[in-house]
Amino acid sequence: MAIAPITLHQPRRLAIGAGTVATVGGWAGDAGSTLVIATPVTAGFADKLQIRGRMRIFDAIPGEPDMATLDAALAAAREAKPDLVVGLGGGSVLDVAKLVAALWDSEQTLADVAGPNRVAGRRTRLAQVATTAGTGSEAGIRSLITDLEKGSKIAVESPHLIADLAVLDPELTFSVPPAVTAATGVDAMAHCVEAFTNRRAHPMIDGFARMGIALVGRYLKRAVRDGSDTEAREGMMLASYYGGICLGPVNTAAGHAIAYPLGTLLHLPHGLANAIVFPHVLAFNQPAAEGKTAEIAAALGLGESLGQNALCVAAHAYCAELGIEMSLAAHGARAEDLPRFAADAHSIRRLMDNNPIDMSIEDVTAIYEAAL
């Protein structure tokens, strides 16, 4: 079978290592006006950027940014008229920063750019400084914004959303709590796993996926156990970055589709939602990707020659041992919620159609029931 062509976009410059956050100011030079997109917590790192010139901080970014959040950030940008936008935070912050940089001085709206390749262009420089190791948003060309009315996510995809500079400074992740480190780490792995076992899998992206999965296997437990383990934190940031690269030309599949309603309807953090469904989807897809699934199991130390049930149990135990509460019921889900979750997840065809095995609504419901 012929391999489908792909196009790979990456940030123009990447800085990795302890202390690299301080290089942003030197790279930016005399930027004139800078708008930093952050949360109230990550705004505390703004001085470490060493930005010269005027700097304004917009820090009203929630865990799952919605259209009102984006509108408020765009209003702040139109007031600041930035020459440089800096995303300083996790995936939610970085996603908003991409759209602010592209849209603040544009006549296009979010509705105009929703979907693939509809952003007209970008005149404002963009630096993305990650403070978690999970989404890999700093590496990618996608942004996700929640539509609260519809209870779904709006996906924007464009090479105009790629960062001019991406920074992976492990010291910025030292204060991330163990539970968040665990959930976001599994999310980073899920990006790699879902691209690796994808219908649209590509040999080049498989290489990034393998490296990301191996790094998670080597470093996630260490990062959860000791948040100031620089080597482990840096390894996880690199795993997250590799996962972000996987999202560009291949993207995720059923795992993320099933996780999204848990964010939009149950309001679970994105990483936690992905961690909860990860073991079930990994096992479900095993018959269509036996060799690759065996590689994943070996990298995570789950065991060899595992059947579907044993694989699900081992992957569930792996996540639970990281301190992740794996029961949906413990997070407030009820059995009567599951049909709505399943209908929403099954309708996300841009991801479901990537899955190596077709999933019926009954299959999706069964995964939610197993995770309840």
Residue pairs with C-beta under 8 A, 6 or more apart in sequence:
3 202
3 203
4 200
4 202
6 202
6 204
6 205
6 249
6 250
7 249
8 204
8 245
8 248
8 249
9 140
9 141
9 159
9 162
9 248
10 139
10 162
10 245
11 128
11 138
11 139
11 162
11 163
11 164
11 165
11 166
12 162
12 163
12 164
12 165
13 27
13 164
13 165
13 166
14 165
14 166
14 167
14 168
14 241
15 23
15 165
15 166
15 167
15 168
15 169
16 167
16 168
16 234
16 237
16 238
17 168
17 169
17 170
17 234
18 169
18 170
18 171
18 230
18 234
19 169
19 171
20 167
20 168
20 169
21 45
21 48
21 49
21 129
21 167
21 169
21 171
21 172
22 48
22 49
22 50
23 167
24 49
24 50
24 51
24 86
24 127
24 129
24 165
24 167
25 49
25 50
25 51
25 52
26 50
27 127
27 165
28 34
28 51
28 52
28 84
28 125
28 127
29 52
30 52
30 53
31 51
31 52
31 53
31 83
31 84
31 125
32 53
32 54
32 83
32 84
33 53
33 54
33 55
33 56
33 80
33 81
33 82
33 83
33 84
34 51
34 53
34 54
34 55
34 56
34 82
34 83
34 84
34 85
34 86
35 55
35 56
35 57
35 58
35 76
35 77
35 80
35 82
35 84
35 85
35 86
35 100
36 43
36 46
36 49
36 51
36 55
36 56
36 57
36 58
36 86
36 88
37 58
37 59
37 61
37 73
37 85
37 86
37 87
37 88
37 89
37 93
37 96
37 97
37 100
38 45
38 46
38 57
38 58
38 59
38 61
38 88
38 89
38 93
39 59
39 61
39 89
39 90
39 92
39 93
40 59
42 59
42 88
42 89
42 90
42 93
42 131
42 172
43 57
43 59
43 88
45 88
45 129
45 131
45 172
46 55
46 57
46 88
48 172
49 55
49 86
49 88
49 129
51 84
51 86
54 80
56 76
56 80
56 82
58 72
58 73
58 76
58 77
60 69
60 72
60 73
61 69
61 73
61 89
61 92
61 93
61 96
62 69
62 92
63 92
63 269
63 270
64 92
64 146
64 263
64 264
64 267
64 269
64 270
65 92
65 95
65 96
65 145
65 146
66 145
66 146
66 147
66 148
67 110
67 145
67 146
67 147
67 148
67 154
68 148
69 96
69 145
70 96
70 99
70 100
70 110
70 145
73 96
73 99
73 100
74 99
74 100
74 103
74 104
77 85
77 100
77 104
78 104
78 105
81 105
82 104
82 124
83 124
83 125
84 124
84 125
84 126
84 127
85 97
85 100
85 101
85 104
85 124
85 125
85 126
85 127
86 97
86 126
86 127
86 128
86 129
87 93
87 94
87 96
87 97
87 98
87 126
87 127
87 128
87 129
87 137
87 138
87 163
88 129
88 131
89 129
89 130
89 131
89 132
90 130
90 131
90 132
90 134
90 135
90 137
90 184
91 132
91 134
91 135
91 136
91 137
91 270
92 270
93 131
94 128
94 130
94 135
94 137
94 138
95 135
95 137
95 142
95 143
95 144
95 145
96 143
96 145
97 126
97 128
98 126
98 128
98 137
98 143
98 156
98 161
98 163
99 110
99 113
99 143
99 145
99 156
99 161
101 122
101 124
101 125
101 126
101 161
102 108
102 113
102 119
102 121
102 122
102 124
102 158
102 160
102 161
103 109
103 110
103 113
103 119
104 124
105 123
105 124
106 120
106 121
108 118
108 119
108 120
110 145
110 154
110 156
112 118
113 119
113 156
113 158
114 154
114 155
114 156
115 155
115 156
115 157
116 157
116 158
117 157
117 158
117 159
118 156
118 158
119 156
119 158
119 160
119 161
120 160
121 160
122 160
122 161
125 164
126 162
126 163
126 164
126 165
127 163
127 164
127 165
127 166
127 167
128 137
128 138
128 163
128 165
128 166
128 167
129 138
129 166
129 167
129 169
129 172
130 137
130 138
130 166
130 167
130 168
130 169
130 172
130 173
130 237
130 240
130 241
131 172
131 173
131 176
132 173
132 176
132 180
132 184
132 240
133 173
133 181
133 184
133 185
133 188
133 223
133 233
133 236
133 237
133 239
133 240
134 183
134 184
134 185
134 187
134 188
134 240
134 270
134 271
135 184
135 187
135 188
135 191
135 240
135 243
135 244
135 270
135 271
136 188
136 191
136 240
136 241
136 242
136 243
136 244
136 245
136 246
136 247
137 143
137 244
138 163
138 166
138 167
138 168
138 241
138 244
139 163
139 166
139 241
139 242
139 243
139 244
139 245
139 247
139 248
140 161
140 162
140 244
140 245
140 247
140 248
141 157
141 158
141 159
141 161
141 162
141 248
142 155
142 156
142 157
142 161
142 247
142 248
143 155
143 156
143 161
144 153
144 154
144 155
144 156
145 153
145 154
145 156
146 152
146 153
146 154
146 263
146 264
147 153
147 154
148 264
151 261
151 264
151 265
151 344
152 260
152 264
152 344
152 348
153 260
153 263
153 264
155 350
166 241
168 234
168 237
168 238
168 241
169 237
170 230
170 233
170 234
170 236
170 237
171 230
171 233
173 181
173 223
173 227
173 233
173 236
173 237
174 227
174 228
174 233
175 227
176 184
176 227
177 227
178 224
178 225
178 227
178 323
179 323
179 324
180 269
180 271
181 220
181 223
181 224
181 227
181 236
182 220
182 224
182 275
182 319
182 322
182 323
182 324
183 269
183 271
183 272
183 274
183 275
183 324
184 240
184 271
185 216
185 220
185 223
185 224
185 236
185 239
185 240
185 271
185 322
186 216
186 220
186 271
186 274
186 275
186 278
186 319
186 322
186 324
187 243
187 270
187 271
187 274
187 275
188 212
188 216
188 236
188 239
188 240
188 243
189 212
189 213
189 216
189 220
189 239
189 243
189 278
189 300
190 243
190 252
190 255
190 256
190 274
190 275
190 278
191 212
191 240
191 243
191 244
191 246
191 247
191 252
192 208
192 209
192 210
192 212
192 213
192 216
192 239
192 242
192 243
192 246
193 209
193 213
193 255
193 278
193 282
193 296
194 246
194 251
194 252
194 253
194 254
194 255
194 256
194 281
194 354
195 201
195 205
195 208
195 209
195 243
195 246
195 247
195 250
195 251
195 252
196 205
196 206
196 209
196 210
196 213
196 246
196 289
196 292
196 296
197 253
197 285
197 288
197 289
197 292
197 293
197 296
197 356
198 250
198 251
198 252
198 253
198 354
198 355
198 356
199 253
199 353
199 354
199 355
199 356
200 249
200 250
200 251
200 354
201 250
202 249
202 250
205 245
205 246
205 249
205 250
208 242
208 243
208 245
208 246
209 242
209 243
209 246
210 295
210 299
211 238
211 239
211 242
212 238
212 239
212 240
212 242
212 243
212 246
213 239
213 295
213 296
213 299
213 300
214 299
215 235
215 236
215 238
215 239
215 242
216 236
216 239
216 299
216 300
217 299
217 300
217 301
218 235
219 231
219 232
219 233
219 235
219 236
219 239
220 232
220 236
220 239
220 322
221 321
221 322
222 229
222 231
222 232
223 229
223 232
223 233
223 235
223 236
224 322
224 323
226 232
227 233
250 354
251 350
251 351
251 354
252 351
252 354
253 281
253 285
253 351
253 352
253 354
253 355
253 356
254 281
254 284
254 285
254 345
254 351
254 352
254 354
254 355
254 359
254 364
255 274
255 277
255 278
255 281
255 282
256 274
256 351
257 345
257 346
257 348
257 351
257 352
257 355
258 277
258 281
258 341
258 345
258 364
258 367
258 368
259 270
259 273
259 274
259 276
259 277
260 273
260 344
260 345
260 348
261 340
261 341
261 344
261 345
262 268
262 273
262 276
262 277
262 328
262 333
262 341
263 269
263 270
263 273
264 344
265 337
265 340
265 341
265 344
266 273
266 328
266 331
266 332
266 333
266 337
266 341
268 276
268 331
272 324
272 331
275 319
275 324
275 326
276 319
276 324
276 326
276 327
276 328
276 331
276 371
277 367
277 371
278 315
278 319
279 311
279 312
279 313
279 314
279 315
279 316
279 318
279 319
279 326
280 312
280 367
280 370
280 371
281 367
282 293
282 296
282 311
282 312
282 315
283 308
283 309
283 311
283 312
283 315
284 308
284 357
284 359
284 363
284 367
285 293
285 355
285 356
285 357
286 293
286 308
286 311
287 308
287 357
288 356
288 357
289 356
293 311
294 304
294 305
296 302
297 303
297 304
297 306
297 311
297 314
297 315
298 304
300 315
300 318
301 318
302 311
302 314
302 315
302 318
303 310
303 314
306 314
312 370
316 326
319 326
320 326
325 331
326 371
327 371
327 372
328 368
328 371
328 372
329 372
333 341
333 368
333 372
335 369
335 372
338 365
338 368
338 369
338 372
339 365
341 364
341 368
342 361
342 364
342 365
342 368
343 361
345 352
345 364
346 352
346 359
346 360
346 361
346 364
352 359
